[in-house]
Amino acid sequence: MATKICYPTNETWFVCWNDERTSVTAYGSVLHTQCMESKWTEVDYYHTEEEWSECLSNNGIILEQADDVTDLELKYFEELGLENLIPDVEF
C-alpha cells in the first residue's frame, strides 16, 4: 500500500521511514499545487519547516543552507555586467 498526499492547504513537509521506523528513507515537502506518492507507509507530516528540520537533525540528517544565488547565476550576472543588482555578493 502506498501513501499519498495531494494539494495540501499549505506547504507540508514529510519524513518517510522504513517499516521498523529505524531509518529515514525519504524526506521533502509538498506545495499546495503538488502531489506526493510514496511506497513507504510510515510517513510523518510537519506543518513547519523547523519541526521537520529538527526531526531530520535528530536522525543524523543535516540540511545544508542553500545560497540565495548560485555560483552559475553569479557568473551569468557578472558576464552581463549586472553584478551590482545582487547585494552583499563578492565577485
C-alpha positions in Angstrom: 0.0 0.0 0.0 1.3 3.5 -0.9 1.0 6.8 1.0 -0.2 9.8 -0.9 -0.8 13.5 -0.2 -2.2 15.9 -2.7 -2.8 19.6 -2.8 -2.3 20.3 0.9 -3.7 23.7 2.1 -0.2 24.9 2.9 3.3 23.6 2.2 3.6 20.3 4.1 7.0 18.7 5.0 7.3 14.9 5.3 9.7 12.2 6.5 9.3 8.7 5.3 10.6 5.8 7.4 11.3 2.1 6.8 8.7 -0.3 8.2 10.5 -0.6 11.5 10.8 3.3 11.8 14.6 2.9 12.4 15.8 4.6 9.2 14.7 7.7 7.3 14.0 6.6 3.7 12.9 9.9 2.1 12.1 13.5 3.0 10.9 16.7 1.4 7.9 19.0 1.1 4.7 19.2 -0.9 3.4 22.5 -2.1 -0.3 23.3 -2.4 0.0 22.7 -6.1 1.6 19.3 -5.8 1.0 15.6 -5.0 3.5 13.2 -3.5 3.1 9.4 -3.5 5.4 7.1 -1.7 5.8 3.4 -1.4 6.5 3.8 2.3 3.6 3.7 4.6 5.3 5.1 7.7 5.2 8.8 7.0 5.2 11.8 9.4 4.0 15.2 8.3 5.0 18.6 9.6 3.4 22.0 9.2 6.6 23.9 9.9 10.0 23.6 8.3 11.6 24.0 11.7 9.9 20.9 13.2 10.7 18.9 10.0 14.3 20.0 10.1 14.6 19.1 13.8 13.3 15.6 13.1 15.9 15.1 10.4 18.6 16.5 12.6 17.6 14.2 15.4 18.1 11.3 12.9 21.5 12.4 11.7 20.4 14.3 8.6 21.8 17.8 8.5 20.3 20.0 5.8 22.6 22.4 4.0 21.5 26.0 3.7 21.0 26.9 0.1 22.5 30.2 -1.0 20.0 32.6 -2.5 22.2 32.9 -5.6 24.1 30.0 -7.1 27.7 30.3 -8.5 26.3 29.8 -12.0 23.9 32.7 -11.5 26.7 34.9 -10.2 28.8 34.1 -13.3 25.8 34.9 -15.6 25.1 38.3 -13.8 28.8 39.1 -13.9 29.0 38.4 -17.7 26.1 40.7 -18.3 27.6 43.4 -16.1 24.7 43.2 -13.7 26.6 42.2 -10.5 25.5 45.5 -8.8 22.0 44.1 -8.8 22.9 41.4 -6.3 23.5 42.9 -2.8 26.3 41.6 -0.5 27.9 39.3 -3.0 31.6 39.4 -3.8 32.7 38.7 -7.4 
